[in-house]
């Protein structure tokens, strides 16, 4: 039986002999969710850093005054 497709209540009501496998599968899913969250957070931080650098960078338009 595929435990990924089961809802949490069904996972909790499995017999004790499946408990070890169920817990391992649950931890694997949680790790995948957390890894995805970390990747999204990292990309968001990179994007924000780029925006800040763009705002702080001097303008490329140079104005020259002729005497």
Secondary structure, DSSP 4 states (H G I P E B T S, - for coil): --STTS-HHHHHTS-GGGHHHHHHHHHHHHHHHHHHHHHHHHHHHHHHHHHHHHHHSPPS-------
